[in-house]
Amino acid sequence: MFGLNPNAQQYLARVKSFMQEHVLPYEEQILRDYVTQQGHSDWTQWRVHSKVEELKELAKKEGLWNLFLPDARLGKGLSTVEYAPLAEQMGRSIIAPEIFNCNAPDTGNMEVLYHFGTEAQKKAWLEPLLRGEIRSVFGMTEPQVASSDATNMETTIIADGDDVVINGTKWWSTGLGHPHAKIAIVMGLTDPSADKYQRHSMVLVPLDAAGVKIERMLPVFGDYDAPYGHGEVSFNDVRVPKENVIGRLGAGFAIAQGRLGPGRVHHCMRALGAAERALEMLIKRGMNRVAFGQPLLKLGDNGTKVAKHRMAIDQARLYTMYTANVIDNHGVKAAMSEIAGIKAVIPSVLQSVVDDAIQIHGGGGLSHDYMLTGFYAMARALRLADGPDEVHQAMVLRQELKKYRQES
């Protein structure tokens, strides 16, 4: 059902080859440098590794750039189903998505601009993002409200003459500490009297605009995720022209729905790539490390755990590919249950396999000698990012019950 056509197959083969030849051999060196930076909360000192910049240029030259965008002119014209296996390969390394210019939140932001942006917005922001010259952030989550219910949002985006004025605070804005971050897509409340899902707007806010202040970077389990960072940023009477509004005032939720569909497939497939890498590490360590006269995989139920993880990863991949197929053939709205379902399932699958991989690596698994702590932080964060597990499970329930109400 999800067989790739020859064009998609050759891209998958080329991404695999690029990962093996150019990314994985330098991964340890690059991550060691980033670990040094992660100890510093002063994001102004963070830098992108020179090797990453070199590999980005190489990926661009080899035509492995902007693979996520379903446009044959700006991207490679790959569907969600065709791109999903490529995202899985990129997910095998924490550093890989940026190298292919397929990293979050930029992919989602670029898709927003591609689908909803004006020609002027595309020229000013989409084109530099597609070239990899700048990076972007997405401002939705807020510290003072339960952001699992996005209608709680308190940041305001108010029309004032030819401008809109933004006031509020966002946090966990991924990529805010990146030295190339230049623009934020900010979502906020415009009209509290409107329909519940027509009150909010999205607006493009340059990070150097007057009134924008990056307050701090937020550590995840003690690491600052340099050179990307997850930051808190305040907007104090920030004034930008109305031309910076995406779509129209009040269209924020409709745009967000479109943004989160393919983006969640990308997240989930990258997470499955990390899960595959963690399972490989678990198996190799378990086969080669000996305790009490036996390989670790023969002790306790370690072997059974491997089998369970194999089955769970394969089931999760099929679920995600099915979701991608529904998006491609019927649109994001038709895939609401599936999109929510994979977002609830896949991070937990990753978290489970990484937890067992850490356990079998012993003390080393807790260190930066392996990438397992990075994978674990990714898994745990994904269970909150773009909405917590419980919100996605509630969506699946609502969609399921609708079927029975329609029958009665």
Secondary structure, DSSP 4 states (H G I P E B T S, - for coil): --PPPHHHHHHHHHHHHHIIIIIHHHHHHHHHHHHHHHT---GGG----HHHHHHHHHHHHTT-SSTT---TTTS----HHHHHHHHHHHTTSTTHHHHTT--TTHHHHHHHHHHH--HHHIIIIIHHHHHTS-EEEEE---SSS-TTSGGG---EEEEETTEEEEEEEEEEEETTT-TTEEEEEEEEES-TTS-TTSSEEEEEEETTSTTEEEEEE--BTTB--TTT-EEEEEEEEEEEEGGGBSSSTT-HHHHHHHHHHHHHHHHHHHHHHHHHHHHHHHHHHHHH-EETTEEGGGSTTHHHHHHHHHHHHHHHHHHHHHHHHHHHHH-TGGGHHHHHHHHHHHHHHHHHHHHHHHHHHGGGGGSTTSSHHHHHHHHHHHTTTTS-HHHHHHHHHHHHHHHHHHH-
